[in-house]
Amino acid sequence: ELWRKRKISNYQYIMALNLMAGRTFNDITQYPVFPWILADYTSETLDLSDEKVYRDLTKPVGALNSDRLAQLLDRYNDLDGFPEEEKFLYGSHYSSPGVVLHYLIRQEPYTSMHITLQSGRFDCADRLFFDLGGCWRSCNTSTSDVKELLPEFFSCPEMFENTNHFPFGETQAKMSIDNVKLPPWAKGSPHEFVRLHRLALESEYVSNNLHHWIDLIFGYKQRGPAALAANNVFHYLSYEGSVDIDKVTDEVERSAIEGHIQNFGQTPSQLITKESHPSRSRREAEPVPLFKDLCLLNMRCDTPKKQFGGPDRSVKGAIISMQSIGDSIYAIHSDFSLCTY
Protein backbone atom coordinates (compact mmCIF):
# COMPACT_ATOMS: atom_id res chain seq x y z
CA GLU A 1 0.00 0.00 0.00
CA LEU A 2 2.88 2.37 0.75
CA TRP A 3 4.33 1.68 -2.68
CA ARG A 4 0.96 2.16 -4.40
CA LYS A 5 0.59 5.55 -2.71
CA ARG A 6 4.19 6.49 -3.68
CA LYS A 7 5.31 6.72 -0.08
CA ILE A 8 8.33 4.48 -0.75
CA SER A 9 10.54 4.15 -3.82
CA ASN A 10 10.58 1.36 -6.39
CA TYR A 11 13.99 0.29 -5.08
CA GLN A 12 12.71 0.05 -1.51
CA TYR A 13 9.67 -1.93 -2.58
CA ILE A 14 11.60 -4.45 -4.67
CA MET A 15 13.97 -4.98 -1.74
CA ALA A 16 11.01 -5.49 0.62
CA LEU A 17 9.50 -8.09 -1.73
CA ASN A 18 12.84 -9.91 -1.93
CA LEU A 19 13.09 -10.06 1.85
CA MET A 20 9.52 -11.31 2.19
CA ALA A 21 10.26 -13.97 -0.42
CA GLY A 22 13.22 -15.30 1.53
CA ARG A 23 15.99 -13.60 -0.44
CA THR A 24 19.06 -12.44 1.47
CA PHE A 25 22.52 -10.95 0.88
CA ASN A 26 23.90 -13.70 3.16
CA ASP A 27 23.18 -16.54 0.70
CA ILE A 28 24.27 -16.38 -2.94
CA THR A 29 21.85 -19.22 -3.78
CA GLN A 30 18.97 -16.94 -2.76
CA TYR A 31 20.32 -13.50 -3.55
CA PRO A 32 17.93 -10.55 -4.08
CA VAL A 33 16.63 -10.20 -7.64
CA PHE A 34 16.25 -6.90 -9.50
CA PRO A 35 15.01 -6.39 -13.07
CA TRP A 36 16.77 -5.24 -16.18
CA ILE A 37 15.32 -1.75 -16.59
CA LEU A 38 16.94 -0.27 -19.67
CA ALA A 39 17.31 -1.55 -23.22
CA ASP A 40 19.56 1.22 -24.55
CA TYR A 41 23.27 0.64 -23.95
CA THR A 42 24.59 2.29 -27.12
CA SER A 43 23.36 5.92 -27.15
CA GLU A 44 25.52 8.88 -26.21
CA THR A 45 22.72 10.36 -24.11
CA LEU A 46 19.87 8.77 -22.19
CA ASP A 47 16.39 10.28 -22.41
CA LEU A 48 14.43 8.79 -19.51
CA SER A 49 11.21 10.33 -20.82
CA ASP A 50 11.42 8.14 -23.94
CA GLU A 51 9.71 4.78 -23.42
CA LYS A 52 11.87 3.22 -26.14
CA VAL A 53 14.91 3.16 -23.84
CA TYR A 54 13.20 0.78 -21.39
CA ARG A 55 12.93 -2.99 -21.27
CA ASP A 56 9.46 -4.55 -21.61
CA LEU A 57 8.57 -5.39 -18.00
CA THR A 58 5.52 -7.45 -18.99
CA LYS A 59 7.76 -10.28 -20.24
CA PRO A 60 10.47 -12.40 -18.60
CA VAL A 61 13.97 -11.92 -19.98
CA GLY A 62 13.73 -15.15 -21.96
CA ALA A 63 10.67 -13.91 -23.86
CA LEU A 64 12.02 -10.49 -24.85
CA ASN A 65 13.39 -11.81 -28.15
CA SER A 66 10.62 -13.42 -30.21
CA ASP A 67 13.03 -15.45 -32.37
CA ARG A 68 14.77 -16.97 -29.37
CA LEU A 69 11.42 -17.61 -27.69
CA ALA A 70 10.27 -19.55 -30.76
CA GLN A 71 13.32 -21.82 -30.43
CA LEU A 72 12.67 -22.37 -26.75
CA LEU A 73 8.99 -23.16 -27.34
CA ASP A 74 9.96 -25.73 -29.98
CA ARG A 75 12.28 -27.40 -27.50
CA TYR A 76 9.60 -27.28 -24.80
CA ASN A 77 7.09 -28.98 -27.06
CA ASP A 78 9.64 -31.69 -27.89
CA LEU A 79 10.01 -32.74 -24.23
CA ASP A 80 7.53 -35.56 -24.72
CA GLY A 81 9.24 -37.94 -22.34
CA PHE A 82 8.93 -35.56 -19.37
CA PRO A 83 5.95 -35.46 -17.01
CA GLU A 84 3.95 -32.28 -17.62
CA GLU A 85 4.97 -30.79 -14.27
CA GLU A 86 8.68 -31.33 -15.05
CA LYS A 87 8.74 -29.69 -18.49
CA PHE A 88 10.58 -26.38 -18.63
CA LEU A 89 11.11 -23.52 -21.06
CA TYR A 90 14.41 -22.27 -19.64
CA GLY A 91 17.16 -24.62 -18.53
CA SER A 92 19.03 -21.82 -16.77
CA HIS A 93 17.66 -19.36 -14.23
CA TYR A 94 17.51 -15.59 -13.72
CA SER A 95 19.11 -15.89 -10.27
CA SER A 96 21.78 -18.35 -9.20
CA PRO A 97 25.18 -18.41 -7.46
CA GLY A 98 26.85 -18.28 -10.87
CA VAL A 99 24.91 -15.13 -11.78
CA VAL A 100 25.83 -13.38 -8.52
CA LEU A 101 29.52 -14.25 -8.82
CA HIS A 102 29.51 -13.34 -12.51
CA TYR A 103 28.36 -9.81 -11.75
CA LEU A 104 30.32 -9.20 -8.52
CA ILE A 105 33.61 -10.83 -9.50
CA ARG A 106 35.60 -7.61 -8.99
CA GLN A 107 34.82 -7.26 -5.29
CA GLU A 108 35.62 -9.54 -2.38
CA PRO A 109 34.44 -11.91 -1.01
CA TYR A 110 32.82 -12.72 -4.35
CA THR A 111 36.19 -12.85 -6.13
CA SER A 112 37.40 -15.68 -3.90
CA MET A 113 34.04 -17.43 -4.16
CA HIS A 114 34.24 -17.23 -7.96
CA ILE A 115 37.74 -18.75 -7.92
CA THR A 116 36.51 -21.57 -5.68
CA LEU A 117 33.57 -22.22 -8.02
CA GLN A 118 35.99 -22.38 -10.98
CA SER A 119 38.30 -24.92 -9.31
CA GLY A 120 40.96 -22.50 -8.15
CA ARG A 121 41.21 -20.04 -11.05
CA PHE A 122 39.31 -17.34 -12.89
CA ASP A 123 36.93 -18.49 -15.60
CA CYS A 124 37.81 -18.01 -19.26
CA ALA A 125 38.15 -14.28 -19.92
CA ASP A 126 35.56 -14.34 -22.71
CA ARG A 127 32.93 -15.57 -20.24
CA LEU A 128 33.61 -12.93 -17.57
CA PHE A 129 31.50 -9.82 -16.98
CA PHE A 130 33.40 -7.04 -18.77
CA ASP A 131 30.87 -5.28 -21.05
CA LEU A 132 27.41 -4.24 -19.83
CA GLY A 133 26.05 -3.78 -23.35
CA GLY A 134 27.40 -7.18 -24.34
CA CYS A 135 25.79 -8.73 -21.28
CA TRP A 136 22.43 -7.26 -22.28
CA ARG A 137 22.82 -8.61 -25.82
CA SER A 138 23.62 -12.07 -24.46
CA CYS A 139 20.51 -11.98 -22.25
CA ASN A 140 18.48 -11.19 -25.37
CA THR A 141 19.94 -13.75 -27.75
CA SER A 142 21.42 -16.76 -25.94
CA THR A 143 19.05 -19.66 -25.20
CA SER A 144 21.00 -20.34 -22.00
CA ASP A 145 21.23 -16.78 -20.63
CA VAL A 146 18.13 -15.29 -19.01
CA LYS A 147 19.65 -13.65 -15.95
CA GLU A 148 18.21 -10.57 -14.28
CA LEU A 149 20.17 -7.99 -12.25
CA LEU A 150 21.23 -7.47 -8.63
CA PRO A 151 20.56 -4.56 -6.22
CA GLU A 152 24.19 -3.46 -6.64
CA PHE A 153 23.44 -2.27 -10.19
CA PHE A 154 21.44 0.54 -8.60
CA SER A 155 23.60 1.26 -5.58
CA CYS A 156 27.23 0.11 -5.87
CA PRO A 157 29.44 1.71 -8.56
CA GLU A 158 32.47 -0.14 -7.15
CA MET A 159 31.24 -3.41 -8.68
CA PHE A 160 32.25 -2.10 -12.12
CA GLU A 161 35.83 -1.22 -11.16
CA ASN A 162 38.79 -3.56 -10.79
CA THR A 163 40.07 -1.66 -7.77
CA ASN A 164 41.95 -4.73 -6.55
CA HIS A 165 43.76 -5.14 -9.90
CA PHE A 166 42.88 -8.79 -10.32
CA PRO A 167 44.50 -10.46 -13.36
CA PHE A 168 41.41 -11.50 -15.32
CA GLY A 169 43.42 -12.22 -18.46
CA GLU A 170 42.67 -11.51 -22.12
CA THR A 171 39.84 -12.47 -24.43
CA GLN A 172 40.42 -14.37 -27.65
CA ALA A 173 40.37 -10.98 -29.36
CA LYS A 174 43.39 -10.00 -27.23
CA MET A 175 41.38 -7.51 -25.15
CA SER A 176 42.63 -7.17 -21.59
CA ILE A 177 39.87 -7.49 -18.98
CA ASP A 178 39.86 -4.80 -16.31
CA ASN A 179 36.96 -2.44 -15.52
CA VAL A 180 33.49 -3.10 -16.93
CA LYS A 181 32.77 -1.29 -20.18
CA LEU A 182 29.78 0.98 -19.53
CA PRO A 183 27.25 2.51 -21.97
CA PRO A 184 28.36 5.74 -23.72
CA TRP A 185 25.75 7.73 -21.80
CA ALA A 186 27.56 6.89 -18.54
CA LYS A 187 30.55 8.91 -19.79
CA GLY A 188 32.97 6.30 -18.46
CA SER A 189 31.90 6.87 -14.86
CA PRO A 190 30.47 4.02 -12.72
CA HIS A 191 28.98 6.63 -10.40
CA GLU A 192 27.20 8.35 -13.29
CA PHE A 193 25.91 4.99 -14.51
CA VAL A 194 24.47 4.11 -11.09
CA ARG A 195 22.95 7.59 -10.77
CA LEU A 196 21.16 7.36 -14.11
CA HIS A 197 20.27 3.71 -13.61
CA ARG A 198 18.64 4.55 -10.28
CA LEU A 199 16.75 7.43 -11.89
CA ALA A 200 15.53 5.01 -14.55
CA LEU A 201 14.33 2.61 -11.85
CA GLU A 202 12.31 5.41 -10.26
CA SER A 203 11.02 6.74 -13.58
CA GLU A 204 7.36 7.10 -14.43
CA TYR A 205 7.53 4.32 -17.02
CA VAL A 206 8.92 1.81 -14.50
CA SER A 207 6.50 2.95 -11.79
CA ASN A 208 3.58 2.31 -14.14
CA ASN A 209 4.82 -1.11 -15.29
CA LEU A 210 6.74 -2.62 -12.38
CA HIS A 211 3.71 -4.59 -11.17
CA HIS A 212 3.91 -6.72 -14.33
CA TRP A 213 7.45 -7.81 -13.46
CA ILE A 214 6.38 -8.48 -9.87
CA ASP A 215 3.68 -10.83 -11.19
CA LEU A 216 6.39 -12.82 -13.01
CA ILE A 217 8.91 -13.05 -10.18
CA PHE A 218 6.84 -13.01 -6.99
CA GLY A 219 3.22 -13.21 -8.15
CA TYR A 220 0.61 -15.37 -9.80
CA LYS A 221 2.52 -15.67 -13.10
CA GLN A 222 5.36 -17.44 -11.33
CA ARG A 223 3.74 -20.90 -11.50
CA GLY A 224 0.96 -22.90 -13.09
CA PRO A 225 -1.09 -22.08 -16.20
CA ALA A 226 -0.46 -18.33 -15.81
CA ALA A 227 3.31 -18.94 -15.90
CA LEU A 228 2.98 -21.09 -19.02
CA ALA A 229 0.84 -18.45 -20.72
CA ALA A 230 3.46 -15.80 -19.84
CA ASN A 231 6.37 -17.99 -21.10
CA ASN A 232 7.80 -18.01 -17.59
CA VAL A 233 8.45 -21.71 -16.87
CA PHE A 234 11.76 -22.81 -15.32
CA HIS A 235 13.12 -26.18 -14.21
CA TYR A 236 10.77 -27.72 -11.68
CA LEU A 237 13.53 -28.12 -9.07
CA SER A 238 13.94 -24.33 -8.91
CA TYR A 239 10.50 -23.92 -7.33
CA GLU A 240 9.92 -24.01 -3.59
CA GLY A 241 8.30 -27.24 -2.40
CA SER A 242 8.60 -29.02 -5.77
CA VAL A 243 10.31 -32.01 -4.16
CA ASP A 244 10.41 -33.41 -0.61
CA ILE A 245 14.10 -34.13 -0.23
CA ASP A 246 13.50 -36.14 2.94
CA LYS A 247 11.53 -38.71 0.96
CA VAL A 248 14.34 -39.33 -1.54
CA THR A 249 16.07 -42.49 -0.31
CA ASP A 250 18.54 -43.03 -3.14
CA GLU A 251 21.74 -41.21 -2.14
CA VAL A 252 22.88 -40.56 -5.71
CA GLU A 253 19.52 -39.08 -6.69
CA ARG A 254 19.37 -37.07 -3.48
CA SER A 255 22.85 -35.65 -4.08
CA ALA A 256 21.93 -34.74 -7.67
CA ILE A 257 18.76 -32.94 -6.56
CA GLU A 258 20.57 -31.02 -3.84
CA GLY A 259 23.34 -30.05 -6.26
CA HIS A 260 20.83 -28.77 -8.81
CA ILE A 261 18.95 -26.72 -6.22
CA GLN A 262 22.15 -25.21 -4.82
CA ASN A 263 23.85 -24.38 -8.11
CA PHE A 264 21.29 -23.83 -10.85
CA GLY A 265 18.96 -21.26 -9.35
CA GLN A 266 16.04 -20.98 -6.96
CA THR A 267 12.80 -19.14 -7.69
CA PRO A 268 11.70 -16.80 -4.85
CA SER A 269 8.82 -17.80 -2.63
CA GLN A 270 5.51 -16.99 -4.30
CA LEU A 271 3.92 -14.03 -2.50
CA ILE A 272 0.75 -13.55 -4.58
CA THR A 273 -0.96 -16.67 -5.92
CA LYS A 274 -4.34 -15.78 -7.42
CA GLU A 275 -4.49 -12.27 -8.80
CA SER A 276 -2.42 -9.60 -10.43
CA HIS A 277 -0.37 -7.26 -8.30
CA PRO A 278 -2.09 -3.86 -8.12
CA SER A 279 -0.55 -1.08 -10.16
CA ARG A 280 0.97 2.03 -8.68
CA SER A 281 -1.24 5.08 -8.36
CA ARG A 282 -0.67 7.91 -10.79
CA ARG A 283 1.59 10.73 -9.76
CA GLU A 284 -0.39 13.58 -8.26
CA ALA A 285 -0.42 16.89 -10.06
CA GLU A 286 2.12 19.40 -8.89
CA PRO A 287 0.70 21.90 -6.37
CA VAL A 288 -0.23 25.27 -7.80
CA PRO A 289 2.34 27.87 -6.70
CA LEU A 290 1.20 30.84 -4.68
CA PHE A 291 2.57 33.18 -7.31
CA LYS A 292 2.66 32.35 -11.03
CA ASP A 293 4.38 34.07 -13.93
CA LEU A 294 6.51 36.15 -11.61
CA CYS A 295 8.68 38.63 -13.50
CA LEU A 296 12.00 39.21 -11.75
CA LEU A 297 12.50 42.51 -13.55
CA ASN A 298 9.48 44.07 -11.83
CA MET A 299 9.84 42.25 -8.55
CA ARG A 300 9.90 44.26 -5.33
CA CYS A 301 10.44 43.17 -1.80
CA ASP A 302 7.72 44.15 0.69
CA THR A 303 8.58 43.17 4.25
CA PRO A 304 5.64 43.57 6.67
CA LYS A 305 6.41 46.18 9.31
CA LYS A 306 5.41 43.82 12.09
CA GLN A 307 8.00 41.29 10.88
CA PHE A 308 10.80 43.10 12.70
CA GLY A 309 8.72 44.90 15.30
CA GLY A 310 7.69 47.99 13.32
CA PRO A 311 8.93 51.54 13.93
CA ASP A 312 8.33 51.42 17.69
CA ARG A 313 9.52 47.83 18.08
CA SER A 314 6.21 46.98 19.74
CA VAL A 315 6.11 43.57 18.11
CA LYS A 316 9.15 41.31 17.79
CA GLY A 317 9.84 38.04 15.99
CA ALA A 318 9.34 36.39 12.66
CA ILE A 319 6.28 34.97 10.97
CA ILE A 320 5.81 31.38 12.19
CA SER A 321 2.80 30.45 10.05
CA MET A 322 1.31 31.86 6.87
CA GLN A 323 -1.80 30.92 4.87
CA SER A 324 -3.30 32.28 1.67
CA ILE A 325 -7.10 32.70 1.73
CA GLY A 326 -8.67 34.42 -1.24
CA ASP A 327 -6.78 37.60 -2.04
CA SER A 328 -5.34 37.97 1.46
CA ILE A 329 -2.41 36.42 3.29
CA TYR A 330 -2.90 35.66 6.97
CA ALA A 331 0.23 35.50 9.10
CA ILE A 332 0.86 34.52 12.70
CA HIS A 333 3.91 36.12 14.26
CA SER A 334 6.05 34.72 17.01
CA ASP A 335 4.15 36.80 19.60
CA PHE A 336 0.99 35.00 18.33
CA SER A 337 -0.50 38.15 16.83
CA LEU A 338 -2.60 37.57 13.67
CA CYS A 339 -2.06 39.94 10.77
CA THR A 340 -3.40 40.16 7.22
CA TYR A 341 -1.55 41.41 4.14
Summary of the structure (lengths in Angstrom):
residues: 341
radius of gyration: 27.3
end to end distance: 41.6
largest distance: 97.9
contacts: 885
relative contact order: 0.14
helix: 40%
strand: 8%
